[in-house]
Amino acid sequence: MPIYEYACGDCGHTFEALVRASNTPECPTCHSTDLQKLLSVFATTSGTPEAAPAIPAGCGACGHPGGPGACAFNQ
């Protein structure tokens, strides 16, 4: 199920929608089906892994990426 970006022709709202083959997406603001599919851009990193921002390690209890004390599991 791909995620597409749309712009509403009625209210101008832009949004993303997970679209199944049998469903017709609608604007979450005005519920119009007059939509234009937008070209999506995607993020990439280039260079060495050292150039990418570091993601903190989790505490291992629940897998929260913020690390120890970041989640309510240990409270």
N, C-alpha and C positions, 0 to 999 in steps of 0.2 A: 504494500500500500504506500504509494508515494505521497510526499508532502509537496503541495504546490503553493505558490504565492499568487494572490488575486488582488485586483483593484475593483471595487464596486462601481458600476456605472451610474448608480442612482445617488449615493451619498459620498463617494470618493474614498471610503475607508479601505485601507490595505491590510491584508491579513494572510495568514497561512492556514491551510486546511489539509487534513489527512483525507485523501479521496479514495474511495473504493470504486471499482468499475461500475457498480450498479447505482451509486449515489450521485446526485447532482448537488454540488456545494451551494451554500447560500451565505450571504453577508451576515455576520453575527450582530451587526449594528441595526440594520434596517430589514433584514431577511429577504433582500432582493436576490434574484438569480441572474441579474444582468451583470455578469462578471467578465473581467478580462484577465486572462492568465498572464502573469508577469514572468520575465526571465529572472531566475534566481542566481545569485552569486554565492559562491562557497568559499570558505576559508581554508587556506593551506599554509603550511610553514615551509620555509626554504632554508637551506643551509644545514648546519650541523645540529644534532640534538641539544648541544649546549646552548644554542641560540633560543631554543624554546623556553617559555617560562616554566618554572618548576611548580609542580602540583604537590602540595603537602601530603605526606603519607597519613593514612588513617590510623586510628587506634587499634583496629582489628576487631572490635566488638560488633560494630554494625556496618562498617565500611564507609562511614561518612568521611569525605575527603578533607574536612577541616581539622581532623586529628582529635586527640583526647580533649574532652570537655566541650566539643562542638555540637554534640547531639544530646538528646534527652535520655538516651539508652542507659548511660551510666549514672543518672541522677536518682 
